[in-house]
Amino acid sequence: MARQLRIEYDGACYHVMCRGNGGERIYKDDHDREVFLDTLWECCKQTGWFVHAYVLMGNHYHLLLETPEANLVAGMKWFQGTYTQRFNARHRQWGHLYQGRYKSLVVDGDDPTYFQTISTYIHLNPVRGKLLDLENKTLLDYRWSSLGCYELTPSKRPAAMTLSRVLGSFGFRDARAGRIEYLTWIKERAVEELDPELAKERASERKALKRGWYMGSPDFRDRLLGMLGESASDNCRGEQRRAHGEYMAKELLDKGVNILHCSLAELRGLPKNHPKKQALVWLMKRHTVVTGEWIGQMLEMGSRANITRALQRFDHSTESDVKRLKQNMTHCAG
């Protein structure tokens, strides 16, 4: 099975998460958690990473990272490998600590909405995981998240821990007043998390953070897909593969429409079996992994069966006009 491709570029931001092998705990005590964080800060020093938010749970962790250089893969290999070695040495065991590869969602760092959403999700994890009794404690009583850093001045935080982008996403500054405002807000939000009337809405927000491969606008997604390159479609997995196919198909469709000297609206108004529609079907099906349903919607051709018939007719036609269309479509594909 193809793996999710890692997209790396200077200044990229990621929501990174990973679970223990077989759902097992990746920390046995607080000392392990301290070693995990020490290893993280050591990794940041080596890679130049910034950490915007983190939380350590029983059998998994979440990080909101920024990589000034395109080095997520190399850094994560060192980070997880080094912590595994230290954990195994301390507990006199061997083998895998983590469950497969870590998951990394590329985050649109230019839109503060996503920093706000992800940092909130991360900081509220101890509440959802029922690690805190909010009747007797607050989120700040949970030691193993970045929330405690919001009580500290910059000189007292780890060098790689930065709060300005998370605070800025709420309209706050990294000053005492701004940090207090944020802490007040997140404490109130933690109480809302337990409100059953809001549970459904909150669950849908969390679902988006656990699935997919990016967090951002459609334009941001298209920029990422452009970075993958044309040869990536065979190596993509799941949603990433489908999105890449649609991105490449849309580019070919735009080129095909230009060569046919008409607009997409005009093409949509043509009969379902028109040679120009068949030509565009042939172009996209032969050069991308896009689905027939998607093509049917784009060209207003109806069901997948119509797309299959259009492809077969165009493929087997010997008419001179169709041959010229094939040459033009081949030119589009480069």
N, C-alpha and C positions, 0 to 999 in steps of 0.2 A: 504494500500500500504506500502511495506517495505521502511524503511528509509535508506539513505546512512549511512553506518557504519563509525563511527569516529575512525580513527587509531591513537593511541597515543603511543609514546615511548620517552625515554629520548633523548633530542637533536633534536627533530623533528622540521621542518620548515613548515609553512602553509601560503597560500594566503587565507585570510579570507575576506568575503564580506557579507553584508546584506542590504536589502532595507526596506523602511518604509512600514507599513501596507497599502495595497491598493495603493501603489505608493506614499503615502503622505510623506511630508517632515519630517525628523527626527531632524531638527534644525529649529527653527523659527527666530533666530537671532544669532549674534556673541557670545552673552553670553552663549547660548546653546552649541555652538561649543567649547567654553572654558571649560564648564562643562564636555562635552564629553571627551576632552583630559585629563582634570584633573582626570576623572574617569578611563581612560585608564592607566595613569601613576600610579594611586593608585592600580589598578589591577596588573600591572607589579611588583610593590613592594611586593604585597602579594604572587604572583606566581613565581617570579623570571624570568619572560619573558623578552626577548629583542625584540625591534621593529626595523626593518631594513628600513621600508618605510611605509608611510600612506598617505591617502588623504580623506578629508571630502567633499562630494558632497552635493547636495540639499536633495536628498531622499535616499542616501546610502553612504556607506564608504568602503574603501579597506585598509587592513592591510597586511604587510609581517612580520610575527611573527616567533620567535624561542622560543621553550619551553625546557629549560634545563632539566626539569622534565616532566613526562608524565601527564600533567594536563590541556590540552586544554579545555576539556568539562567542568570541574569544574570552570576554570577561566572565560570562556565565559558565563557561566550561571550567575556568579556573576557580570561580567562586563555589560552585556546587561540588566540584571534585575535591577542593581543599577542605571544605567543611565535612564532607563524607569521610575523608581520611582522618580528620581530627576526632570526629564522632566515633568512628570504628576503633581507633587507637585507644580512646578513653574507655570504651565499653568492651574492649577485647572481642570484637566481632568483625565480620567481613561481609562483602557482598554489596549489593545496591542499597542505597538509603532512599532514593527517590523513585517515584513511579513514572518511569519513562522520561520523555523530554519535558522540560518546563514549557508552559504556555505563555506566549507573549502577544499581547494586542498592541498594535501600533496606535498611538494616541495623537490626535490633532492638537498639538501644543499651541497653535495660534488661536484656538477658540477656547476661552476660559470655561465654557460650559462643561467640557469634558474633564478638565482638571477638578472642577467642583464636584462632578458626579463621582469620579473614581476615588478621590480622596475621602469623600463622605462614606462611600461604600467600604473603604479600607478601615477607616476609624471606627465604624459601627460594627465591624465583624465580631468583637467580643460580646456585644449585646445579642446579636443573632445567634452566636454560638453558645449563649446562655452561660457565659463565663463570669457574668456580673449580676448581682442582685441590686437593681437600681433603687430599690427602696432603702437600702443601707449604704450603697456606694455610688460613685460616679465613674464615668469613663476614665478619668484621670487616675483612678485606683488600679487600672490595668497597666502594669509596668511595661508590657511588651508591644507597644505601638509607638509611633512617632508623635502621638498626641502630647506626651509629656514634654516634648521639645518646645511646645507653645507656651510653656511657663518659663522658658529660659531665654536669656539674652544670647545674641549670636556667638559671643566668645565662649559660652558654656555648652554649646552644642557640638556634636561631631562636625568636623570640617566640611564633610560632604553633604550634611543635612541642611537643606534650604527650604524656607517657608514662604518666600515672597510670592511664588506663582500660585500656590494654593490660596494664600490669603488674598492675593490680588483678584482671584477668580470670584471672590465674594465682595470685592470692593474695599477690602481692609488693607492696611499697611503693616509691614513687619516692625511695628513699634508696640510698646506696652498696651496702649489703648486698643490697637487693632487686634492684638492677640487675645485680649480679654473679650472683645466682641465675638471673635470666632469661637472661643471656648464656651461662651454663653450660648451661642447658636447651636453648637454641636451637642451640648448637654440637653437642650430642648428637643433637638432632633432625635436623640436617643430615646427619649420618653415617647415620642411619636411612633417610633419603631415598634413599640409594644401595643399600639392601638389597633385592635382587630379591624376597624373600619378602613384603616389605611393599608392594611396588610396586602391586599390585592394589587394596589397601585405600586407599592414598594417592591413587590415580587416581580412585576414586569420590568422595573428598572434594573433589578439585580440580574434578571435573565439576560439582558443585553450585555452585561459585563462578563458573563460566563461563556457566551457563545460568540461565534464569528472570529475574525482575525484583525479587526481594526475598530477604532472608536473615532468617528468623525463624520463629516458631511460627505455627500456624493462626490463633490469636487475633490476632496481629500482622498477618497478611495480611488478615484481615477488617477490621481498623481502617483499613488502607490503602485497601482497596476501598471502604469507606464514605466516604473522602475524595474519591474519584473522582466520586461523584455518579451519578445515574441516566442522565444524557445521555452518559456517557463510553463506553458499550459500543460505539458505532459507531466510536470513534476509537482504541480499544485495539488492540493487536497480539498475535497468537500466544497465548502462555500467559497473558498479562495479560488478554486478552479473555475467554478461557475461565474464568479465575478470577473475573473480574467477573460473568460470566453466572451462574455457580454461586452466587455471593454474593447477587445480586439474586433468583435463583430461590428460594433458601432463605428469604429474607425474605417473598416472596409465598406460598410454601408454608405458612409459619407462620401468616400472616394467613388463608389459605384454610382451614386446619384449624380455626382458631378460629371462623370463620363457620359451618362445617359442624357445629360442636358435637360434635367427636369428637377422639380422639387420633390421632397419626400411626400408632401401632401398630395401632389399630382399623382405620384406612383400609387399611393394608397387608394386613390379613386379609380384605378384601372381594374378590369376584371381579374379574378383570382388566377386565371390561367394565362394571363398576358405574358409574352416572352420576356419583357423587361423585369417583371416580378420573378419569373423563373430564373433569370440570369442572376439576380441578387440573392435568391435562395441558394443557387449553386455556388456562388462566391463565398457566402458565409459558412455553408455546411462543409465545403471542401477545405477551408483554411482556418476554421475555429472549432471549438467544442461546444458552441452555443446550442441550446435546445430548439427543437422545432416549435415548441410553444412560444418561445421568445420571438422567433422570426415571424410566426403567425400574428403576434400582437403588433410587432413593429411595422409590418407590411399590410396589416388588416386582411389576412388571408384565411382566417378561421383556424380550424383544427390542425393538429400535427399530421393527420392523414393528407390534408391538402398540400402540406409542405413536402411530404414524401413523394406524392404524385408529381408535383412541380419539378422536383429534383430529377426524377426518372425521365420525364418527358424531355427536359433540357439536355440531360446526359445522352439520350439516345437519338435526339433529333439530328437529321442530316441536312436540314435546310440551310441555305447560304446565310440568311439573316442571323440564325442562331450561331453559326460558326463565327461570324463577325463579333457577336456579343460575347462569345467565349473568349476570343482573343482580347477584347477590351477588359473583361473581368480578370483574365490572367494578368494583364498589365497592372490592374489595381493591386493585385496581391504581391506584386514585385517579383 
